Amino acid sequence: MQHLPPVLSPTCVPMDELCDELSRLADTITDVSDWPLKSLELCGQRGVYRWFLPEELGGYGWSASDQIRGYLRLSQADLTTTFVITQYMGAVRRIAASGNTAVIEQWLESLASGKQFSTVGISHLTTSRRHLKRPVLRAEESGDGYILDGIAPWVTGASHADLYIVGATLTNSQQILLAVPSTLCGIKAGPGHELVALSASCTDQVSFDRVHVTRTMLLNGPSENVLKSATGIRTGGLQTSTLAVGLAQAAVQFLSSESIKRMDLKDAATELRQEVGALSERLLKMSEGDSDCDTSEIRTAANRLALRSTQAALTAAKGAGFVNGHPVGRWCREALFFLVWSCPQPIAQAHLCELAFDTHS
Ligand SMILES: Cc1cc2nc3c(=O)[nH]c(=O)nc-3n(C[C@H](O)[C@H](O)[C@H](O)COP(=O)(O)OP(=O)(O)OC[C@H]3O[C@@H](n4cnc5c(N)ncnc54)[C@H](O)[C@@H]3O)c2cc1C
């Protein structure tokens, strides 16, 4: 394996080199057959997965604000790979915070180095299939552990994972969070849906046909709300907004470079650039614990900005931007993802209101 200097800060030269390479590869990542293995390997070699772990667990112990700065740059370069990394790091952080030393010792270093890959299937406990009477992934106690039955409806990199971090519901409605090796008998992962965007994230359902998991694989629970009870972990936090702002940055960068030769684009480019800068600042403040900022408000603003800036970039790119293969068209489709990814009901409601009621009429 080629030795590449690690990325030890969000503004160092190795980070510039990594982002250039990710950006170059992003144009080749389009459908489910394009799992971004090369990009993920590069991130592993550069130590990206160590940003999110404390030093005592083999990480670089980056501060929350540096993690935001890092994600802003990665998502500007390549949203698909960065999104996959958020799900991968979601799994890694939940393992690290679980206190389950057996799982930590067996898995954490190989995941942090990029040798193995893990992902999460937890949305059915938060934003997916919540209106159904029966939980989609059920667990029943059995001797030394649990029997898992049903599906995790959304799992990014489903067929590429060595380990799943999945949530399940017991017959008494309590929830558990488990680290389940993908090789266990009765597990079947779909190859990935063809999506409006981010198809190469290979997101699909994973089915569990009476899979036996031992109690040694338990990360958290049983408890009423197992995702909230895991210390130090928040679902629907700032990272979703960060990726939306990173995408907006890519679009604004395009608009700005076009505006050098086209005066008519100058005002729009300046306005959007200022908005992206201001929202990035709010994200960073929030990650440093500024309580004046509200996570939902930032998420709504980030979604809007991603949609507006990518469509502004398309307007500037004209028909050429509408031809398949032009990055601006891809960014427009990617911006739609933020309307559905881990989008809590109040935020979805705010977007619905905005779309339904024309404030200009
Ligand atoms: C590309 C992609 C990757 C993802 N990756 C992951 C991942 O790695 N891990 C993870 O845990 N999650 C992941 N998610 C899940 C995501 O965070 C959301 O949970 C998901 O988008 C919610 O959509 P849903 O269709 O499951 O919602 P649902 O609420 O289940 O809606 C599905 C359908 O049910 C109907 N419906 C909805 N609400 C009601 C109601 N109240 N009454 C009657 N009918 C209703 C509607 O027809 C709707 O279309 C991913 C999602 C996407 C799109």
The ligand as a Tripos MOL2 file, in Angstrom:
@<TRIPOS>MOLECULE
LIG
   53    58     1     0     0
SMALL
NO_CHARGES

@<TRIPOS>ATOM
      1 C1        -29.8920    7.4550   -0.0450 C.3       1 LIG1
      2 C2        -30.3240    7.1830    1.3690 C.ar      1 LIG1
      3 C3        -29.4190    6.6080    2.2340 C.ar      1 LIG1
      4 C4        -29.7870    6.3230    3.5600 C.ar      1 LIG1
      5 N1        -28.8680    5.7030    4.3690 N.ar      1 LIG1
      6 C5        -29.2340    5.3320    5.6090 C.ar      1 LIG1
      7 C6        -28.3340    4.5680    6.4260 C.ar      1 LIG1
      8 O1        -27.2140    4.2320    6.0590 O.2       1 LIG1
      9 N2        -28.7490    4.2130    7.6520 N.ar      1 LIG1
     10 C7        -29.9790    4.5460    8.1390 C.ar      1 LIG1
     11 O2        -30.2820    4.1950    9.2830 O.2       1 LIG1
     12 N3        -30.8440    5.2690    7.3750 N.ar      1 LIG1
     13 C8        -30.5160    5.6660    6.1360 C.ar      1 LIG1
     14 N4        -31.4240    6.3660    5.3350 N.ar      1 LIG1
     15 C9        -32.7940    6.6290    5.8520 C.3       1 LIG1
     16 C10       -33.1650    8.0900    6.0050 C.3       1 LIG1
     17 O3        -32.3910    8.7000    6.9890 O.3       1 LIG1
     18 C11       -34.6730    8.2500    6.3320 C.3       1 LIG1
     19 O4        -35.0090    7.5120    7.4460 O.3       1 LIG1
     20 C12       -35.5240    7.8130    5.1540 C.3       1 LIG1
     21 O5        -35.1820    8.5690    4.0240 O.3       1 LIG1
     22 C13       -37.0190    7.9650    5.4830 C.3       1 LIG1
     23 O6        -37.7610    7.5840    4.3300 O.3       1 LIG1
     24 P1        -38.8390    6.4060    4.3370 P.3       1 LIG1
     25 O7        -39.3320    6.2660    2.9320 O.co2     1 LIG1
     26 O8        -38.3090    5.1870    4.9650 O.co2     1 LIG1
     27 O9        -39.9500    7.0680    5.2880 O.3       1 LIG1
     28 P2        -41.3520    6.5100    5.7310 P.3       1 LIG1
     29 O10       -41.8490    7.4320    6.7970 O.co2     1 LIG1
     30 O11       -41.2840    5.0700    6.0720 O.co2     1 LIG1
     31 O12       -42.2380    6.7130    4.4400 O.3       1 LIG1
     32 C14       -42.3630    5.7000    3.4280 C.3       1 LIG1
     33 C15       -43.7340    5.8120    2.7580 C.3       1 LIG1
     34 O13       -44.7080    5.5320    3.7420 O.3       1 LIG1
     35 C16       -45.8310    6.3970    3.5910 C.3       1 LIG1
     36 N5        -46.0600    7.1410    4.8530 N.ar      1 LIG1
     37 C17       -45.1480    7.9080    5.5170 C.ar      1 LIG1
     38 N6        -45.6830    8.4240    6.6300 N.ar      1 LIG1
     39 C18       -46.9630    7.9960    6.6990 C.ar      1 LIG1
     40 C19       -48.0370    8.1860    7.6180 C.ar      1 LIG1
     41 N7        -47.8940    8.9450    8.6970 N.pl3     1 LIG1
     42 N8        -49.2160    7.5770    7.3600 N.ar      1 LIG1
     43 C20       -49.3630    6.7990    6.2710 C.ar      1 LIG1
     44 N9        -48.3880    6.5920    5.3430 N.ar      1 LIG1
     45 C21       -47.1950    7.1650    5.5470 C.ar      1 LIG1
     46 C22       -45.5400    7.2960    2.4000 C.3       1 LIG1
     47 O14       -46.1690    6.7720    1.2590 O.3       1 LIG1
     48 C23       -44.0420    7.2220    2.2350 C.3       1 LIG1
     49 O15       -43.6210    7.3570    0.9180 O.3       1 LIG1
     50 C24       -31.0850    6.6570    4.0180 C.ar      1 LIG1
     51 C25       -31.9850    7.2570    3.1220 C.ar      1 LIG1
     52 C26       -31.6400    7.5100    1.8160 C.ar      1 LIG1
     53 C27       -32.6570    8.0910    0.8780 C.3       1 LIG1
@<TRIPOS>BOND
     1     1     2 1
     2     2     3 ar
     3     2    52 ar
     4     3     4 ar
     5     4     5 ar
     6     4    50 ar
     7     5     6 ar
     8     6     7 ar
     9     6    13 1
    10     7     8 2
    11     7     9 ar
    12     9    10 ar
    13    10    11 2
    14    10    12 ar
    15    12    13 ar
    16    13    14 ar
    17    14    15 1
    18    14    50 ar
    19    15    16 1
    20    16    17 1
    21    16    18 1
    22    18    19 1
    23    18    20 1
    24    20    21 1
    25    20    22 1
    26    22    23 1
    27    23    24 1
    28    24    25 2
    29    24    26 1
    30    24    27 1
    31    27    28 1
    32    28    29 2
    33    28    30 1
    34    28    31 1
    35    31    32 1
    36    32    33 1
    37    33    34 1
    38    33    48 1
    39    34    35 1
    40    35    36 1
    41    35    46 1
    42    36    37 ar
    43    36    45 ar
    44    37    38 ar
    45    38    39 ar
    46    39    40 ar
    47    39    45 ar
    48    40    41 1
    49    40    42 ar
    50    42    43 ar
    51    43    44 ar
    52    44    45 ar
    53    46    47 1
    54    46    48 1
    55    48    49 1
    56    50    51 ar
    57    51    52 ar
    58    52    53 1
@<TRIPOS>SUBSTRUCTURE
     1 LIG1         1 GROUP 0 **** ****
